[in-house]
Amino acid sequence: MLFDWLKRRRAAWELAEADADALMEGYGDAVFDEVRRRVREEDDIKVLDGNRGRGHWQRVGTIIWKRTGRNGLDTATKYLEG
């Protein structure tokens, strides 16, 4: 049972890594805007994807942030959204 959970968790991270690669390649500098849009849609349950569980796009955002060291928000945007 624990082994199955670990396999599912690893598969989820591998899918998130693949999505992060695709988004970074496809959106370039606008990748953070796209990830934030997808996170909001996931939170609002506007998009359901059978292969991607709850929190998937947040994981993708975390991966991109770790790779780039950026969070995609400038100071003005942080205050407006906060």
MIVEXDREN-586091 format. One record per residue (C-alpha): residue in one letter; x, y, z. Coordinates in steps of 0.2 Angstrom, whole numbers, padded with zeros to 4 digits, always signed. Layout:
N
aXYZ ...
END
This chain:
82
m+0000+0000+0000 l+0014+0012+0004 f+0023+0007-0011 d+0008+0011-0022 w+0007+0028-0014 l+0025+0032-0017 k+0023+0026-0035 r+0008+0038-0038 r+0017+0052-0030 r+0032+0050-0041 a+0021+0049-0056 a+0012+0065-0051 w+0029+0074-0049 e+0035+0067-0066 l+0019+0074-0074 a+0022+0091-0066 e+0040+0091-0072 a+0034+0087-0090 d+0021+0101-0089 a+0034+0113-0082 d+0045+0109-0097 a+0031+0112-0109 l+0025+0128-0102 m+0043+0136-0100 e+0046+0131-0118 g+0029+0137-0125 y+0027+0153-0114 g+0044+0159-0111 d+0044+0174-0100 a+0025+0174-0098 v+0025+0157-0090 f+0021+0163-0073 d+0005+0172-0080 e+0000+0155-0087 v+0003+0145-0072 r-0006+0157-0061 r-0021+0157-0073 r-0021+0138-0072 v-0020+0138-0053 r-0034+0150-0052 e-0045+0139-0063 e-0040+0123-0054 d-0045+0132-0037 d-0062+0138-0045 i-0064+0120-0052 k-0066+0127-0070 v-0054+0114-0077 l-0055+0096-0073 d-0041+0085-0080 g-0042+0066-0075 n-0023+0064-0076 r-0019+0079-0065 g-0024+0079-0047 r-0028+0093-0035 g-0014+0104-0033 h-0005+0099-0049 w-0003+0117-0056 q+0003+0123-0039 r+0017+0110-0040 v+0021+0115-0058 g+0022+0133-0052 t+0034+0128-0038 i+0045+0118-0050 i+0046+0133-0062 w+0050+0145-0047 k+0064+0133-0041 r+0071+0133-0059 t+0071+0151-0062 g+0072+0159-0045 r+0058+0170-0049 n+0040+0171-0043 g+0033+0180-0057 l+0026+0195-0047 d+0033+0212-0047 t+0030+0223-0031 a+0015+0232-0038 t+0006+0216-0043 k+0009+0209-0026 y+0000+0224-0018 l-0014+0223-0030 e-0017+0205-0028 g-0014+0205-0009 
END
